[in-house]
Amino acid sequence: MQTPLPMFMFSAPSSFYPLAGTLVPWFAAAAAVLACAGLYVGFNVAPTDAQQGEVYRIIYIHVPAAWMSMFLYVVMAAWSATALAFNTRLSAMMAQAIAPTGALMTFVALWTGALWGRPTWGTYWAWDARMTSELLLLFLFLGVIALRQAIADPRRADRACALLALVGVVNVPIIYFSVRWWNTLHQGATIRPTGASIETTMLAGMLLMSLAFWLYAIAVILVRLRAIIVERERGTGWVSSRLSLQGAR
């Protein structure tokens, strides 16, 4: 019998479940360390902004959350496309696991943006292009979650949620390019391929926090994925044996 390729070794839920359990503590610990380092640099080392004062420090939460909200939606859509194209259970489960974390990141981005907007723009909310498209992103995440809950058959729910995720992915470039396409309250990108337009320690703190958010997202998504695998594979022998072992302990 031919040995499966290494890239497909963990494509089955039964194979990926123990791997996810092994990876979670490492990602969680790394996220905690980087978050502490990023907050220290951002709140103690980075200088005060000449124009905004201390209020600018909300970027160390706002910007990573905004980046992750867009990134997670694209990743969710990619897993959804894989599930549709290859009819793989694990891909659909991965997309399902990503949606709540993506919604959380989007909410944090909107919430911190409102707190930042009040002292800088004089208002918590303005219906500018980036704010509105980011709010639409939150509705898309919540829509995927709600649609799944509304359909009892998991396979039908996988297909319906995948289609919604793929349709909604067009909103991501709108969010990113909104400051170029329309007149908005938001400033242009401070980090570009040609370099960054902010002070070095400010940039270091923001990148540390972004990496911390990324690792945190991986950790919680893997925890949620393990729960989804157990729920959806409950009738299989390997899940029953694991549950019986846990009960014996």
Buried (B, 14 or more C-beta within 10 A) or exposed (E): EEEEEEEEEBBBBBBBBEEBEEBBEEBBEBBBEBBEBBBEBBEEEBEEBEEBEEBBBBBBBBBBBBBBBBBBBBBBBBBBBBBBEEEBBBBBBBBBBBBBBBBBBBBBBBBBBBBBBEEBEEEEBBEBBBBBBBBBBBBBBBBBBEBBEEBEEBEEBBBBBBBBBBEBBEBBEBBBBBBEEEEBBBEEEBBEEEEBEBEEBBBBBBBBBBBBBBBBBBBBBBBBBBEBBBEBBEEBEEBEEBEEEEEEE
